[in-house]
């Protein structure tokens, strides 16, 4: 397709969807062969290019993953339907060329020829500074590091210019996996320090707007809410040089426009389309559509347990019986999810997560529980959702609103702009909301550490606290580290049972990642963060 025809199609389809001053997708000066450029269209984009930033949203993870290196990464395996899927239990060097795990430490040898995007060599001092930064900035990054017992700068030791040692505070099965997630990325410390200030010692304002990594790609242009352009780093040495030279990621808010761009061949890849569209595109066979369950992930309804009426467990149980589970599965998801409700009454709790609850839609039970709780006539509340994922969240909230109205519960729907969603979650003031949480490390105790533990991480969105729950989660982590299977199994079953009895959040379903791409796009891989990894992708 000629450049002018492509631009005409974008402006015609996305009139009103794209900013009126949106830059041309194919600039004549940089018109790479189409086969070396990947054009992505999605609903929302990043609000910050730095995973260590305050309130960085999920699209921001995609930039960080592709533009920064970590010391280690995961091997791939064959997943559901033969799709390449990250291997939870197998690790490979990335920025490190070699690593040696001891009893109470792990030592990494860095690649001697690794360079940052500005040509500066990557050294052990950059690695140490980056890991110090991750455990010190606070908020999500620091909590993520603590999930693997990485909490103190003293744990990160420079052995020599090309060797770093990470000392363990205690035995923890999650320490090594936690070094392979997005947060412990390696940042160009000298460049960032030059752009830091007394008020901003870690240079977060600087890295919010531009990348400062050694990864396979670098951001060359970012227009917030409109477009991200990334160019391949031809000096990248932490893996095979990617086939894709240039990534253009365009925000096209209207789902119909995204689908039309795909079907006309004007875009290469998209996700976050309505589930009905994915089912139709699968059926017509013109595009490749991949559907894979989120590892360790659930869409849920959360309730703020610190405020009436959701401080009352009977109200929360009533809510769990009032959810229109099957309607959501059929009308919103078109079957593209695993249900997390209505487990058989006699089915024992498994040592697994996610697993279905024993709740199902029963309005009479819900009414009786509300009456017992003193809310026979219902109450008024607000249900909030992230507009970045409106395609699922909005119809889901409308169905919940209709269902709750049958109990006299009057619900106002609050649509939160995607750029503000993480900030609103962090405040923990929303009474009722829907959200997805997918644990980066695929272990039940990791999910529960984030979502139910009383140390109240950002993702314990319900502000739920229970000493009994904390004891079970901590017990499972200790048992896992010591290889005590019996204690581990008992603790996992215990915390799942307690979560379902106290029900501070109502699991609805395990979502699927759905990605539609042109037939000539290959190399899609499923990763724990559910975002695209451009490094393995190619176009025929």
C-alpha positions in Angstrom: 0.0 0.0 0.0 1.3 3.5 -0.9 2.0 5.9 1.9 -0.7 8.4 0.9 -3.3 5.7 0.7 -2.3 4.4 4.1 -2.5 7.9 5.7 -5.9 8.4 4.0 -7.2 5.2 5.5 -6.0 6.1 9.0 -7.4 9.6 8.9 -10.7 8.4 7.4 -11.3 5.6 9.8 -10.0 7.2 12.9 -11.5 10.7 12.5 -12.0 11.9 16.0 -10.1 8.9 17.4 -6.7 10.2 16.7 -5.4 13.6 17.7 -5.9 16.0 14.8 -2.2 16.7 14.7 -1.2 13.1 14.8 2.1 12.6 13.1 2.3 10.7 9.8 3.0 7.0 10.4 5.3 6.6 7.5 7.8 9.5 7.3 9.5 9.7 3.9 12.9 10.3 5.6 12.5 7.1 7.6 10.4 4.9 5.3 11.8 1.5 6.4 10.7 -1.3 4.3 7.2 -2.3 5.5 8.5 -5.8 6.3 10.8 -4.3 9.0 8.2 -2.1 10.6 5.6 -3.3 13.1 2.5 -1.2 13.3 0.5 -1.8 16.5 -2.9 -0.2 17.3 -4.4 -0.3 20.8 -6.9 1.5 22.9 -4.6 3.1 25.4 -0.9 3.8 25.6 1.8 4.4 28.2 1.6 7.3 30.8 5.2 6.8 31.7 8.2 5.2 30.0 9.9 4.1 33.3 8.7 1.0 35.2 10.1 2.7 38.4 7.9 5.7 37.9 5.0 6.7 40.1 1.7 5.2 38.8 3.2 3.7 35.6 0.3 2.0 33.8 0.3 -1.4 32.1 1.1 -0.1 28.6 4.2 1.5 30.2 5.4 -2.1 31.0 5.6 -2.9 27.3 8.0 0.0 26.7 10.2 -0.9 29.6 10.3 -4.6 28.7 11.5 -3.9 25.2 13.8 -0.9 25.9 15.7 -2.1 29.0 17.6 -5.3 29.8 17.4 -7.4 33.0 20.2 -9.6 34.3 18.2 -12.8 33.4 15.1 -13.8 31.6 12.9 -16.9 31.1 13.3 -19.7 28.5 10.3 -20.4 26.3 8.2 -23.5 26.1 5.2 -24.7 24.1 2.0 -23.4 25.7 -1.8 -23.9 25.1 -2.4 -24.7 21.4 1.3 -24.8 20.8 1.9 -21.0 21.3 5.3 -20.1 22.7 4.8 -19.5 26.4 7.4 -18.4 29.0 8.7 -21.2 31.2 8.0 -20.3 34.8 10.8 -22.5 36.1 13.7 -22.0 33.6 15.9 -19.0 33.4 18.5 -17.8 30.9 21.1 -15.0 30.9 20.1 -11.7 29.4 22.5 -8.8 30.3 24.4 -11.3 32.3 26.4 -13.8 30.2 26.5 -16.2 33.0 25.1 -16.6 36.6 25.9 -18.9 39.5 23.3 -19.5 42.2 24.8 -20.4 45.6 23.2 -21.2 48.9 22.7 -17.6 50.0 23.7 -15.5 47.0 23.7 -15.4 43.2 26.6 -14.0 41.2 26.2 -12.5 37.7 29.0 -12.0 35.1 28.0 -9.1 32.8 28.5 -9.2 29.0 31.7 -7.1 28.4 30.4 -5.7 25.1 27.0 -4.5 26.4 26.4 -0.7 25.9 23.6 1.7 26.7 21.7 3.5 23.9 24.1 6.4 24.1 27.2 4.1 23.7 28.3 4.1 27.3 29.4 0.6 28.5 27.1 -1.2 31.0 29.1 -1.9 34.2 28.4 -3.4 37.6 28.0 0.1 39.1 25.0 0.6 36.7 23.5 -2.7 37.8 23.9 -1.9 41.5 22.5 1.7 41.1 19.5 0.3 39.2 18.7 -2.3 41.8 19.3 0.2 44.6 16.8 2.5 42.8 14.2 -0.3 42.5 14.3 -1.1 46.3 14.4 2.6 47.3 11.9 4.6 45.1 8.9 3.2 47.1 5.5 2.3 45.7 5.0 -0.5 43.2 8.7 -1.2 42.2 9.9 -1.5 45.8 7.0 -3.7 46.8 7.7 -5.9 43.7 11.3 -6.3 44.8 10.2 -7.2 48.3 8.0 -10.0 46.8 11.4 -11.8 46.3 12.9 -10.7 49.6 15.0 -8.0 47.8 14.6 -5.0 50.1 18.0 -3.5 51.0 20.7 -1.8 48.8 23.4 -3.7 50.8 22.2 -6.9 49.1 23.6 -5.7 45.8 27.4 -6.0 45.8 29.9 -4.9 43.1 32.5 -7.6 42.9 34.4 -6.0 40.0 33.5 -3.9 36.9 31.8 -6.8 35.3 30.5 -8.9 38.2 27.6 -8.3 40.6 26.5 -10.4 43.5 23.0 -10.4 45.0 23.0 -11.6 48.6 19.9 -13.3 50.0 18.4 -12.0 53.2 16.7 -15.4 53.7 15.9 -18.5 51.6 13.0 -17.5 49.3 11.8 -19.5 46.3 10.7 -16.2 44.7 14.1 -14.4 44.7 15.5 -15.7 41.4 12.1 -15.4 39.5 11.8 -11.8 40.9 15.1 -10.8 39.2 13.5 -11.8 35.8 10.4 -9.5 36.0 10.2 -6.0 34.5 11.2 -4.0 37.6 14.9 -5.0 38.1 15.8 -3.4 34.8 19.3 -1.9 34.3 19.4 1.9 33.8 22.2 4.1 32.5 23.1 5.5 36.0 25.5 8.3 34.9 23.0 9.7 32.4 20.1 9.6 34.9 22.2 11.0 37.7 23.1 14.0 35.5 19.4 14.7 35.1 18.4 14.1 38.7 17.9 16.7 41.4 17.7 17.1 45.2 13.9 16.7 45.0 14.2 13.8 42.5 17.4 11.9 43.4 16.5 8.9 41.2 15.8 11.0 38.1 12.2 9.8 37.7 11.1 12.9 35.9 13.8 12.4 33.2 13.1 8.7 32.6 9.4 9.3 32.5 9.8 11.0 29.2 12.7 9.0 27.6 14.3 5.6 27.8 17.8 5.3 29.3 18.5 1.6 28.9 20.6 -1.0 27.0 17.6 -3.0 25.6 16.8 -4.1 22.1 14.7 -0.9 21.3 14.8 2.7 22.2 12.0 5.3 22.2 12.7 7.9 19.5 9.3 9.7 19.8 6.5 9.7 22.2 3.3 11.7 21.9 1.3 10.8 25.0 -2.1 9.4 24.1 -1.3 9.3 20.4 1.8 7.4 19.4 5.1 5.8 20.5 7.9 5.2 18.0 10.7 2.8 18.9 13.8 2.1 16.8 15.9 -1.1 17.1 19.2 -0.7 19.0 21.6 -2.3 16.4 24.3 -2.6 19.1 22.1 -4.8 21.3 24.0 -7.9 22.5 21.7 -9.5 25.1 20.1 -11.8 22.5 19.8 -12.3 18.7 19.3 -9.0 16.9 15.5 -8.6 16.3 14.1 -8.7 12.8 11.8 -5.8 13.4 13.7 -2.5 12.9 11.0 -0.1 13.9 7.8 -0.2 16.0 5.0 2.3 15.6 2.4 2.0 18.3 -0.6 4.1 17.6 -3.4 4.8 20.1 -6.8 4.3 18.3 -9.5 4.6 21.0 -12.4 3.3 18.9 -12.4 -0.5 18.7 -14.3 -0.5 15.4 -11.5 1.6 13.9 -8.8 -0.7 15.2 -10.6 -3.7 13.7 -11.0 -2.0 10.4 -7.3 -1.0 10.2 -6.4 -4.7 10.9 -8.9 -6.1 8.4 -7.7 -3.7 5.6 -4.1 -4.7 6.3 -3.2 -1.2 7.4 -2.1 -2.3 10.9 -0.1 -5.4 11.8 -1.3 -6.3 15.3 -3.9 -5.3 17.9 -5.3 -6.4 21.2 -8.0 -5.1 23.6 -10.7 -5.5 21.0 -14.2 -6.6 22.0 -14.4 -10.3 22.5 -17.2 -10.6 19.9 -14.7 -9.1 17.3 -12.1 -11.7 18.2 -14.6 -14.5 17.8 -15.8 -13.1 14.4 -12.2 -12.6 13.2 -11.3 -16.2 14.3 -14.3 -17.5 12.3 -13.5 -15.6 9.1 -9.9 -16.7 9.1 -8.2 -13.7 7.5 -6.1 -12.9 10.5 -4.3 -15.0 13.1 -6.0 -14.7 16.5 -4.2 -16.1 19.6 -6.3 -16.6 22.8 -4.4 -17.7 25.9 -5.4 -17.6 29.6 -3.7 -15.0 31.8 -1.2 -16.9 34.0 -2.1 -16.4 37.7 -4.7 -13.8 36.7 -8.3 -12.9 37.6 -10.8 -10.2 36.8 -12.7 -9.4 40.0 -15.1 -7.1 41.7 -13.3 -5.4 44.7 -15.0 -3.9 47.7 -13.4 -1.4 50.1 -13.7 -3.3 53.4 -12.8 -0.3 55.5 -16.0 1.6 54.7 -19.7 0.7 55.2 -21.5 -1.2 53.8 -18.6 -3.3 52.5 -17.0 -3.6 56.0 -19.8 -6.1 56.7 -18.9 -9.7 55.5 -22.6 -10.5 54.9 -22.9 -7.6 52.5 -19.8 -8.9 50.6 -21.3 -12.4 50.5 -24.6 -11.0 49.2 -22.7 -9.2 46.5 -21.0 -12.5 45.5 -24.4 -14.1 45.1 -25.7 -11.2 43.1 -23.1 -11.2 40.4 -24.5 -12.0 36.9 -21.6 -14.4 36.2 -23.0 -16.3 33.2 -24.3 -13.1 31.5 -20.8 -11.6 31.7 -19.3 -14.8 30.2 -21.8 -14.8 27.4 -22.5 -11.2 26.6 -19.2 -9.5 27.3 -16.6 -12.3 26.8 -18.3 -14.5 24.2 -16.8 -17.5 26.1 -13.2 -16.2 25.9 -12.4 -16.7 29.6 -12.3 -19.5 32.2 -15.2 -19.1 34.7 -14.2 -18.6 38.4 -17.6 -19.2 40.0 -20.0 -22.1 40.8 -17.6 -24.8 41.8 -19.4 -28.0 42.9 -20.3 -27.9 46.6 -18.5 -31.2 47.3 -15.4 -30.3 45.3 -12.4 -30.0 47.7 -10.2 -26.9 47.7 -7.1 -27.4 45.4 -3.5 -26.4 45.9 -3.8 -24.2 42.9 -4.6 -20.7 41.8 -6.8 -19.5 40.1 -9.6 -21.8 41.1 -13.4 -21.2 41.1 -15.4 -20.1 44.2 -18.5 -21.8 45.4 -20.6 -18.7 44.7 -23.1 -18.5 41.8 -26.0 -16.2 40.9 -28.7 -16.6 43.6 -30.7 -13.4 44.1 -32.8 -14.9 47.0 -29.7 -15.8 48.9 -28.3 -12.3 48.2 -31.5 -10.7 49.5 -31.5 -12.8 52.7 -27.9 -11.9 53.4 -28.5 -8.2 52.8 -31.5 -8.3 55.2 -29.4 -10.0 57.9 -26.7 -7.3 57.4 -29.3 -4.6 58.0 -29.6 -3.5 54.3 -33.0 -5.0 53.3 -33.8 -1.9 51.3 -30.3 -1.8 49.6 -28.0 1.2 49.5 -26.3 3.6 47.1 -22.7 3.1 45.9 -20.4 3.8 43.0 -18.7 1.2 40.8 -15.5 2.3 39.1 -13.5 1.0 36.1 -10.4 1.7 34.0 -11.3 3.4 30.7 -8.2 2.0 29.1 -10.0 -1.4 29.1 -13.5 0.0 28.5 -14.4 -2.7 25.9 -14.8 -5.2 28.7 -15.2 -3.1 31.8 -18.1 -0.9 30.7 -20.5 -3.7 29.6 -19.5 -5.7 32.7 -20.3 -2.8 35.0 -23.6 -2.2 33.3 -24.6 -5.9 33.9 -23.5 -5.6 37.5 -25.5 -2.4 37.9 -28.6 -4.1 36.5 -28.2 -7.1 38.8 -27.7 -5.0 41.9 -30.7 -2.9 41.1 -32.9 -6.0 41.7 -31.7 -5.8 45.4 -32.4 -2.1 45.8 -28.7 -1.3 45.4 -28.4 1.9 43.3 -25.1 2.0 41.6 -23.5 4.9 39.7 -20.8 4.0 37.2 -17.5 5.9 37.5 -15.3 5.8 34.3 -11.7 6.6 35.4 -9.3 7.7 32.6 -6.6 5.1 32.0 -3.8 7.5 32.8 -5.3 8.1 36.3 -6.4 4.5 37.1 -3.3 3.3 39.0 -3.3 6.5 41.0 -7.0 6.1 42.0 -6.3 2.4 43.0 -3.4 3.5 45.2 -5.6 6.0 47.1 -7.9 3.1 48.1 -11.0 5.3 48.3 -13.2 3.7 45.6 -16.0 1.7 47.4 -16.7 -0.8 44.6 -14.7 -1.4 41.4 -13.6 -4.0 38.8 -10.0 -4.7 38.0 -7.7 -7.4 36.8 -4.7 -8.7 38.7 -2.3 -11.1 37.1 0.7 -12.2 39.2 4.0 -12.0 37.4 5.3 -15.0 39.3 3.0 -17.9 38.7 2.6 -19.2 42.3 -0.5 -19.0 44.6 1.4 -17.4 47.5 2.8 -14.7 45.2 -0.8 -13.7 44.1 -2.0 -13.7 47.7 1.1 -11.8 49.0 0.2 -8.9 46.6 -3.6 -9.0 46.9 -4.6 -10.2 50.4 -1.6 -9.6 52.7 -2.0 -7.1 55.5 1.2 -5.2 54.5 -1.4 -3.7 52.1 0.4 -3.4 48.8 -1.1 -1.3 46.0 -2.9 -4.4 44.7 -4.6 -5.1 48.0 -7.1 -2.8 46.5 -9.7 -3.7 49.1 -7.5 -2.6 52.1 -8.2 -6.1 53.5 -6.4 -7.1 56.7 -6.5 -10.4 58.5 -3.8 -11.7 60.9 -4.9 -15.3 60.0 -4.5 -14.6 56.3 -1.0 -13.1 56.8 0.0 -16.2 58.8 -1.1 -18.6 56.1 0.6 -16.6 53.3 3.8 -16.2 55.2 3.7 -19.8 56.1 3.3 -20.9 52.5 6.3 -18.8 51.5 8.5 -20.3 54.3 7.3 -23.8 53.4 8.1 -23.3 49.7 11.6 -22.1 50.5 12.2 -25.1 52.8 10.6 -27.7 50.4 8.0 -28.6 53.0 5.2 -29.8 50.7 2.7 -30.8 53.4 2.8 -27.5 55.2 2.8 -25.6 51.9 -0.4 -27.5 50.7 -2.2 -26.9 54.0 -1.3 -23.1 53.9 -2.4 -22.6 50.3 -5.7 -24.4 50.8 -6.2 -22.4 54.0 -5.7 -19.0 52.4 -7.9 -19.8 49.4 -10.7 -20.9 51.8 -10.3 -17.8 53.9 -10.4 -15.5 50.8 -13.6 -17.1 49.7 -15.2 -16.9 53.2 -14.3 -13.3 53.8 -14.7 -12.4 50.1 -13.2 -8.9 50.0 -13.0 -9.4 46.3 -15.2 -11.5 44.1 -13.4 -13.5 41.4 -15.4 -13.4 38.1 -13.2 -15.2 35.6 -9.7 -15.9 34.4 -9.3 -13.6 31.4 -7.7 -14.6 28.1 -5.1 -12.5 26.3 -6.5 -12.1 22.7 -4.1 -10.8 20.0 -5.1 -10.4 16.4 -2.3 -10.1 13.8 -1.7 -10.3 10.1 -0.9 -13.8 8.8 2.6 -12.6 7.9 3.4 -11.6 11.5 5.3 -14.4 13.4 7.0 -14.9 16.7 4.3 -13.8 19.1 5.2 -15.1 22.6 3.1 -15.1 25.8 4.8 -13.5 28.7 3.7 -13.1 32.3 3.2 -9.4 31.8 0.9 -10.1 28.9 2.4 -7.4 26.7 4.1 -7.7 23.3 7.8 -8.7 23.1 9.0 -7.3 19.8 12.3 -9.0 20.0 11.1 -12.3 18.8 8.6 -11.0 16.2 9.1 -10.9 12.4 7.1 -10.1 9.3 7.2 -12.3 6.2 
